[in-house]
Amino acid sequence: QVFLVESGGGLVHAGGSLRVSCEASVSIRNLYRMSWYRQSPGKERELVATLIPGGDTNYATFASGRFSISRRNTADNTVDLQMNSLKPEDTAVYYCYAYNTWTHYDYWGQGTQVTVSS
């Protein structure tokens, strides 16, 4: 069992920046594909960004150029999502997701609320 704990959500004005973090109960450096998803009220959960073990990243169209996913250099178990130029439509609960590329088990965090005011 892997536990994921998100932090860093909050309220920010449009145009501002916020960093959300995901701390895992295990090292995620070599085996885990880490992703951030988000879900707004009345909408389906959608993929925001993915970081694969080799270091490559992928972003949803709406996140490309504004958001950045990275594994913290000082912590093998933490992934950050830096969000810049935030828009009101970025308001959502942001979830951390870990996929073990060896066992194929996956895990979700409980989410952190991000609210962007206009």
Backbone as JSON, one array per atom type, in Angstrom:
{
  "sequence": "QVFLVESGGGLVHAGGSLRVSCEASVSIRNLYRMSWYRQSPGKERELVATLIPGGDTNYATFASGRFSISRRNTADNTVDLQMNSLKPEDTAVYYCYAYNTWTHYDYWGQGTQVTVSS",
  "N": [[0.84, -1.2, 0.0], [0.53, 2.17, -0.86], [0.7, 5.41, 0.28], [-0.52, 8.61, -0.44], [-0.15, 12.02, 0.01], [-1.46, 15.09, -0.48], [-0.64, 18.57, -0.62], [-0.64, 22.17, -0.22], [-2.63, 23.44, -1.63], [-5.06, 26.11, -2.11], [-6.34, 29.48, -1.99], [-6.14, 31.74, -4.63], [-5.53, 34.68, -6.57], [-6.61, 35.36, -9.93], [-4.14, 34.96, -12.43], [-2.14, 34.58, -10.67], [0.2, 32.42, -8.88], [0.71, 29.04, -7.78], [1.84, 26.3, -5.86], [1.36, 22.91, -5.68], [1.88, 19.98, -3.78], [2.87, 16.54, -3.58], [3.3, 14.03, -1.41], [4.66, 10.91, -1.11], [4.45, 7.67, 0.48], [6.5, 6.06, -0.09], [9.59, 5.73, -1.93], [9.49, 7.29, -5.07], [11.06, 7.4, -7.21], [12.12, 5.5, -9.13], [10.23, 3.57, -9.98], [7.66, 4.54, -10.25], [5.1, 6.07, -12.11], [4.07, 9.27, -12.0], [1.29, 11.36, -11.59], [-0.78, 14.28, -11.92], [-4.15, 14.96, -11.44], [-7.28, 16.63, -11.95], [-10.44, 17.79, -10.7], [-13.4, 19.41, -11.26], [-16.46, 20.77, -9.9], [-19.24, 18.94, -11.02], [-17.96, 18.05, -13.25], [-15.96, 15.65, -15.06], [-13.12, 13.87, -13.79], [-9.94, 14.97, -14.79], [-6.86, 14.56, -16.57], [-3.92, 16.28, -15.74], [-1.06, 16.53, -15.69], [1.86, 14.5, -16.23], [4.58, 12.64, -14.92], [7.15, 10.6, -15.82], [9.18, 7.71, -14.84], [11.7, 7.99, -16.11], [11.99, 10.66, -16.36], [10.76, 12.18, -18.29], [8.05, 14.35, -19.23], [4.53, 14.98, -19.52], [1.8, 16.98, -20.62], [-1.54, 18.17, -20.24], [-3.35, 19.97, -22.73], [-4.38, 22.4, -21.77], [-2.71, 22.87, -19.67], [-0.16, 23.05, -20.59], [2.74, 24.99, -20.86], [1.99, 26.59, -18.75], [1.86, 25.11, -16.41], [3.98, 23.01, -14.4], [5.39, 19.92, -13.79], [7.29, 18.14, -11.45], [9.83, 16.16, -9.9], [10.94, 16.44, -6.65], [14.21, 17.39, -6.0], [15.45, 17.06, -3.57], [14.02, 15.19, -2.27], [13.06, 11.94, -2.6], [10.49, 11.1, -2.62], [8.59, 12.94, -3.3], [6.51, 14.9, -5.33], [5.98, 17.75, -7.22], [3.65, 20.18, -8.41], [3.85, 22.93, -10.16], [2.03, 25.78, -10.67], [1.32, 28.34, -12.79], [0.19, 31.59, -13.9], [-2.55, 31.38, -13.3], [-6.01, 30.65, -13.85], [-9.52, 31.37, -13.41], [-10.93, 29.12, -14.27], [-9.25, 27.08, -13.62], [-9.86, 26.32, -11.14], [-10.39, 23.72, -8.93], [-10.42, 20.44, -7.42], [-7.36, 19.06, -6.83], [-5.7, 16.12, -7.56], [-3.31, 13.71, -6.62], [-1.69, 11.05, -8.28], [-0.41, 7.8, -8.42], [1.29, 5.4, -10.25], [2.46, 2.22, -10.27], [4.92, 1.01, -12.21], [5.87, -1.54, -12.29], [4.35, -3.38, -10.74], [1.85, -2.67, -11.52], [-0.06, -1.67, -9.88], [-2.1, 0.98, -8.64], [-2.54, 4.23, -7.13], [-4.3, 6.72, -5.28], [-4.31, 10.06, -4.06], [-5.99, 12.08, -1.56], [-6.68, 14.54, -2.39], [-6.41, 18.11, -2.99], [-7.72, 21.31, -2.54], [-7.89, 23.81, -4.97], [-8.48, 27.12, -5.54], [-9.26, 29.66, -7.71], [-9.68, 32.98, -7.89], [-11.53, 35.49, -9.65]],
  "CA": [[0.0, 0.0, 0.0], [1.25, 3.43, -0.95], [-0.13, 6.53, 0.69], [-0.18, 9.87, -1.08], [-0.71, 13.15, 0.72], [-1.29, 16.35, -1.2], [-0.63, 19.8, 0.17], [-0.31, 23.38, -0.97], [-3.77, 24.08, -2.25], [-5.52, 27.32, -1.45], [-7.03, 30.52, -2.77], [-5.21, 32.64, -5.3], [-6.17, 35.52, -7.58], [-6.28, 35.06, -11.32], [-2.83, 35.44, -12.81], [-1.18, 34.21, -9.65], [0.86, 31.12, -8.92], [0.52, 28.16, -6.63], [2.49, 25.01, -5.99], [0.82, 21.81, -4.9], [2.88, 18.92, -3.6], [2.39, 15.19, -3.28], [4.29, 13.25, -0.68], [4.34, 9.49, -1.09], [4.98, 6.92, 1.62], [7.64, 5.29, -0.59], [10.33, 6.42, -2.98], [8.83, 7.2, -6.36], [12.05, 7.78, -8.23], [12.45, 4.54, -10.19], [9.16, 2.67, -10.42], [6.32, 5.12, -10.3], [4.66, 7.15, -12.97], [3.31, 10.17, -11.15], [0.42, 12.27, -12.34], [-1.76, 15.12, -11.26], [-5.46, 15.07, -12.05], [-8.13, 17.61, -11.27], [-11.87, 17.61, -10.9], [-14.25, 20.54, -10.9], [-17.84, 20.33, -9.63], [-20.05, 18.63, -12.19], [-17.13, 17.62, -14.37], [-15.17, 14.45, -14.85], [-11.72, 14.06, -13.43], [-9.12, 15.06, -15.99], [-5.42, 14.52, -16.4], [-3.25, 17.57, -15.84], [0.34, 16.36, -16.05], [2.45, 13.21, -15.86], [6.04, 12.52, -14.85], [7.49, 9.18, -15.87], [10.43, 7.48, -14.11], [12.88, 8.48, -16.82], [12.08, 12.11, -16.25], [9.94, 12.87, -19.28], [6.79, 14.87, -18.74], [3.46, 15.23, -20.48], [0.83, 17.93, -20.08], [-2.76, 18.47, -20.96], [-3.23, 21.19, -23.52], [-4.66, 23.59, -20.95], [-1.63, 23.04, -18.69], [1.12, 23.25, -21.27], [3.22, 26.36, -20.82], [1.63, 27.27, -17.49], [2.09, 24.21, -15.28], [5.21, 22.22, -14.49], [5.45, 18.82, -12.84], [8.69, 17.77, -11.21], [10.16, 15.44, -8.68], [11.81, 17.28, -5.85], [15.57, 16.85, -5.96], [15.86, 16.77, -2.2], [13.14, 14.19, -1.66], [12.71, 10.93, -3.58], [9.09, 10.71, -2.49], [7.74, 14.12, -3.43], [6.3, 15.46, -6.66], [5.35, 19.06, -7.17], [3.01, 20.76, -9.6], [3.91, 24.38, -10.12], [0.99, 26.33, -11.54], [1.47, 29.77, -13.01], [-0.84, 32.24, -14.72], [-3.78, 30.65, -12.99], [-7.28, 31.19, -14.33], [-10.65, 30.87, -12.61], [-11.3, 27.77, -14.71], [-8.35, 26.11, -13.0], [-10.43, 25.95, -9.85], [-10.71, 22.3, -8.89], [-9.66, 19.63, -6.47], [-6.22, 18.47, -7.53], [-5.39, 14.82, -7.0], [-2.07, 13.04, -6.97], [-1.92, 9.66, -8.72], [0.84, 7.06, -8.58], [1.15, 4.12, -10.95], [3.67, 1.41, -10.19], [5.14, 0.43, -13.54], [6.28, -2.95, -12.14], [3.23, -4.2, -10.24], [0.64, -2.12, -12.15], [-0.98, -1.13, -8.88], [-2.15, 2.43, -8.66], [-2.95, 4.83, -5.86], [-4.78, 8.1, -5.35], [-4.37, 10.86, -2.87], [-7.32, 12.54, -1.21], [-6.94, 15.78, -3.1], [-6.26, 19.41, -2.36], [-8.56, 22.29, -3.24], [-7.3, 25.03, -5.53], [-9.53, 28.06, -5.94], [-8.72, 30.85, -8.38], [-10.71, 34.02, -7.94], [-11.4, 36.41, -10.81]],
  "C": [[0.88, 1.25, 0.0], [0.28, 4.54, -0.58], [0.4, 7.81, 0.05], [-0.89, 11.0, -0.33], [-0.4, 14.43, -0.05], [-1.31, 17.52, -0.22], [-0.39, 20.98, -0.75], [-1.46, 24.04, -1.67], [-4.17, 25.34, -1.51], [-6.22, 28.24, -2.41], [-6.0, 31.47, -3.35], [-5.99, 33.47, -6.31], [-5.75, 35.07, -8.97], [-4.96, 35.71, -11.7], [-1.74, 35.06, -11.83], [-0.63, 32.81, -9.84], [0.61, 30.34, -7.64], [1.29, 26.87, -6.9], [1.79, 24.0, -5.09], [1.84, 20.68, -4.89], [2.21, 17.61, -3.24], [3.53, 14.42, -2.63], [3.83, 11.81, -0.61], [5.0, 8.81, 0.1], [6.17, 6.05, 1.22], [8.41, 6.16, -1.58], [9.63, 6.21, -4.32], [9.79, 7.41, -7.5], [12.09, 6.8, -9.39], [11.26, 3.79, -10.76], [7.84, 3.34, -10.73], [6.18, 6.2, -11.36], [3.71, 8.01, -12.15], [2.51, 11.16, -11.99], [-0.37, 13.14, -11.38], [-3.02, 15.12, -12.11], [-6.2, 16.2, -11.33], [-9.59, 17.33, -11.59], [-12.61, 18.83, -10.38], [-15.66, 20.02, -10.66], [-18.6, 20.1, -10.93], [-19.27, 18.16, -13.39], [-16.39, 16.34, -14.02], [-13.74, 14.8, -14.45], [-10.87, 14.04, -14.7], [-7.64, 15.09, -15.65], [-4.82, 15.91, -16.62], [-1.82, 17.4, -16.36], [0.84, 15.02, -15.54], [3.97, 13.3, -15.88], [6.37, 11.04, -14.83], [8.85, 8.97, -15.21], [11.67, 8.0, -14.81], [13.03, 9.98, -16.81], [11.27, 12.87, -17.27], [8.6, 13.29, -18.66], [5.79, 15.04, -19.88], [2.42, 16.12, -19.82], [-0.43, 17.94, -20.93], [-2.58, 19.79, -21.69], [-3.4, 22.43, -22.66], [-3.54, 23.89, -19.97], [-0.29, 23.38, -19.34], [1.51, 24.72, -21.29], [2.9, 27.12, -19.55], [1.98, 26.42, -16.27], [3.38, 23.42, -15.51], [5.22, 21.17, -13.4], [6.91, 18.41, -12.68], [8.81, 16.97, -9.93], [11.18, 16.27, -7.92], [13.18, 16.63, -5.71], [15.98, 16.39, -4.56], [15.01, 15.7, -1.53], [12.69, 13.21, -2.74], [11.23, 10.59, -3.58], [8.12, 11.86, -2.71], [7.72, 14.63, -4.87], [5.54, 16.77, -6.51], [4.67, 19.38, -8.49], [3.02, 22.27, -9.4], [2.92, 24.93, -11.13], [1.12, 27.84, -11.6], [0.33, 30.3, -13.89], [-2.19, 31.57, -14.53], [-5.02, 31.42, -13.44], [-8.4, 30.67, -13.45], [-11.07, 29.45, -13.01], [-10.33, 26.69, -14.24], [-8.82, 25.68, -11.61], [-10.9, 24.5, -9.87], [-10.05, 21.67, -7.67], [-8.58, 18.92, -7.28], [-5.79, 17.2, -6.79], [-4.03, 14.31, -7.51], [-2.37, 11.57, -7.27], [-0.56, 9.0, -8.96], [0.55, 5.71, -9.22], [2.48, 3.39, -10.9], [3.86, 0.67, -11.51], [5.58, -1.03, -13.49], [5.09, -3.81, -11.74], [1.9, -3.85, -10.9], [-0.42, -1.71, -11.13], [-0.97, 0.39, -9.0], [-2.8, 2.96, -7.39], [-3.34, 6.29, -6.09], [-4.6, 8.78, -4.0], [-5.78, 11.35, -2.65], [-7.66, 13.89, -1.83], [-6.7, 17.03, -2.28], [-6.99, 20.45, -3.2], [-7.73, 23.48, -3.71], [-8.44, 25.91, -6.03], [-8.87, 29.31, -6.51], [-9.84, 31.85, -8.52], [-10.45, 34.97, -9.11], [-11.23, 37.85, -10.37]]
}
